[in-house]
Amino acid sequence: MIIGIIVGAVVLAALITAGYSVKIVREYQRIMLFRLGRASGVRGPGLVLINPVTDRTISVDLRESYLEIPRQTAITRDNAPISIDFIIFYKVVDPATTVLTVQNFAGAALNVAATTLRSVVGDMPLDDILSKREEMNASLRTRLDDVTERWGVKVTSVEVREVNPPPGVQEAMTRQMSAERTRRAQVTEAEGAKAAAILQAEGERQAAITLAEGKQQATVLSAEGERQAAVLKSQGLAGALQNILAIAPSVDQKTMLLQYLDVLKSIGTSASTKFVVPMELTGLLQGLVGRIPLGMTENGTAPKEVTEGASAPSTS
C-alpha cells in the first residue's frame, strides 16, 4: 500500500515536471531563457525543452503593437500653449536586448514620448503644427526611434490624433477661416464675372465681324447685280441703236409722221394740261397738211394736191 502511494507520487511528480519542461512557442513569440540566472539565448518558435529546476523564461511578442500617449501640454516656438495626444506604433526586433536593457518598456516609452513631444513642438510655430501634421509625425518618429533603438524596439509610426489650441487661438482661427472663405468666394465671383465679360465681348466681336462680313457680301452682290444690270441695259440699248441704225435708211418721212401722230394720240389721252412739242413736229405737220385735198373745184373735179415740200400758210 505504501509502495503504491510512493509510486503514484513519483509518477505525479514526473508528469508535473514534464509539463513544466515542455514549452510550445508560437510563430509570433520568442522566449528568453535564463539558466541559473544567466541569459542562455532566445528560443522558439516551436517545441522548446527546459529544465524547470534551473531554467526560467520570459516571453516576448514580436507583433506590432501600439502605445497611446495621453494628452500632453506643450509650448510652441511662438509661445502658444497647445494640447496634443498621439499614438506610437512599435515592434520588437531584438527580444534579448528588449528583455535585458529595459525593465518596463511601456512606462519608459511614455516618458520618452512626452519629453520628445515637448522638444518637437518647441521647435515649431503654431501654424506649422496645425498645417504640417505629417512633418511633426515624421520628426516624432525619428527621435523616438533613436531612443528606443537601444532597447531593441523599432518605432514604425507616430500618429497625432488631436491638436487642441487655446480658446483664444481657436476663436482667431475661426475668424480667419471665415475671412478666408469670404475672400475665396469674392475671388471666385470676380473670376466668374471676368470670364462672363470676356465671353460676352468675344461674342459681340464675333457678331460684329459676322454682320460686317454679311454687309460686305450684300454690298458686293448688290454692286455685282447693278453692274450686270447696267451691262445688260447697255447691251440692250446698243442693240436697239443698232436696229435703229439698220432701219433708219429705209424709213421715210411718212413713217416718221405716223409715229408722231401716234404720239400725239397718246398725248391727247393724257390728263396733263401742258405739253412739250418738238420743233420737228411742226415741220412734219406742215408737210401733212400739204398732202390733204383742199376741196372740189367748180367743175366738180378734185383739185391737185399740193406738191410735196410746199410750205403751208403760216398760222398765228
C-alpha positions, 0 to 999 in steps of 0.5 A: 500500500505504501509502495503504491502511494510512493509510486503514484507520487513519483509518477505525479511528480514526473508528469508535473515536471514534464509539463513544466519542461515542455514549452510550445512557442508560437510563430509570433513569440520568442522566449528568453531563457535564463539558466541559473540566472544567466541569459542562455539565448532566445528560443522558439518558435516551436517545441522548446525543452527546459529544465524547470529546476534551473531554467526560467523564461520570459516571453516576448511578442514580436507583433506590432503593437501600439502605445497611446500617449495621453494628452500632453501640454506643450509650448510652441516656438511662438509661445502658444500653449497647445494640447496634443495626444498621439499614438506610437506604433512599435515592434520588437526586433531584438527580444534579448536586448528588449528583455535585458536593457529595459525593465518596463518598456511601456512606462519608459516609452511614455516618458520618452514620448512626452519629453520628445513631444515637448522638444518637437513642438518647441521647435515649431510655430503654431501654424506649422503644427496645425498645417504640417501634421505629417512633418511633426509625425515624421520628426516624432518618429525619428527621435523616438526611434533613436531612443528606443533603438537601444532597447531593441524596439523599432518605432514604425509610426507616430500618429497625432490624433488631436491638436487642441489650441487655446480658446483664444487661438481657436476663436482667431482661427475661426475668424480667419477661416471665415475671412478666408472663405469670404475672400475665396468666394469674392475671388471666385465671383470676380473670376466668374464675372471676368470670364462672363465679360470676356465671353460676352465681348468675344461674342459681340466681336464675333457678331460684329465681324459676322454682320460686317462680313454679311454687309460686305457680301450684300454690298458686293452682290448688290454692286455685282447685280447693278453692274450686270444690270447696267451691262445688260441695259447697255447691251440692250440699248446698243442693240436697239441703236443698232436696229435703229441704225439698220432701219433708219435708211429705209424709213421715210418721212411718212413713217416718221409722221405716223409715229408722231401722230401716234404720239400725239394720240397718246398725248391727247389721252393724257390728263396733263394740261401742258405739253412739250412739242418738238420743233420737228413736229411742226415741220412734219405737220406742215408737210401733212397738211400739204398732202390733204385735198383742199376741196372740189373745184367748180367743175366738180373735179378734185383739185391737185394736191399740193406738191410735196415740200410746199410750205403751208400758210403760216398760222398765228 
